[in-house]
C-alpha cells in the first residue's frame, strides 16, 4: 500500500561544498542523495551550469570538488537535458559520462553518481533498497506531464525487477505551487481545468505525487524548500529572470548499510 506523502527538509551536509542532503537516506538505504546550494565559500556562487558564462575550467573544477566531497564515487553521469522523458540505464562508468537528450538516469552500480541540473525544475529521487537500484529524474512541467516518472519506474522494473511497493521516492528542491504561475497550456498538459480565476498556478511536486500513488510507489516524500522563496540559498531560473545558474541534484548507491 502506498503511504501518505511526508514532508522532508533537506539539511546542509557540510561546509566545504554548499550542498543539502535528503535526511536519513544514507543510513536507511545506503545512498548518497542531495543537491548543491547556491552560495559557495566567500560568498561566490557555486554555479555548476555547463552553459554558464563563467570559464569552463572553473565550472569543471566545481564538479570535481563536488565529486570529491562524496564518499565512494568512481564515476559521474550527466545529461544535456531537453525537458523530455528519456531515461537511460547505466552500468559501470569510469570518469565522467555526458549524454545528449537525456533527462533521467538509473543504475544498480555502486559508486556511480547520477546527476541532473536544476534551477526550479524538480529532481525526483527513486531508490529500491530491496533490489539495490536507483534512478534520478529531471522533472520540469513538460517532463512531469509527459510521464518521466512512469518512464523511470518502467526502467527500474525492466532492468532491476523493482516492485513499485518497494520503491522510495523524494521530490526534491524546486519551485513551489504558489510561485509557479502558468498559462493554460500547462494546465491542459496535466489534464486540469482552467475555468477558475487567473493567475493559474501548478504545483509540479503535487502532480508527481499523484502519479506516484497511481503507480503504487511505496514511500513518497516532498521537499518543503522553494527555489523562488529561498532564492538566497538556491538558483532559480524564474526568480533571476532567466540567469543561467544551476544546481546539481545527485544520487548514488554506496556499499549496503
Secondary structure, 3 states (H helix, E strand, C coil): CCCCCEEECCEECCCCCCEEECCCHHHHHCEEEEEECCECHHHCECCCCCCCCCCHHHHHHHHHHHHHHCCCCCEEEEEECCCCCCEEEECCCCEEEEEECCCEEEECCECEEEEEEECCCEEEEEEECCCCEEEEEEECHHHHHHCHHHHHHHHHHHHHCCCHHHEEEEECCECCCCCCEECHHHHHHCCCCCCCCCCEECCHHHHHHHHHHHHCCCEEEEECCECCCCCCCCCCCCCCCCCCCCEEEEEEECCCC
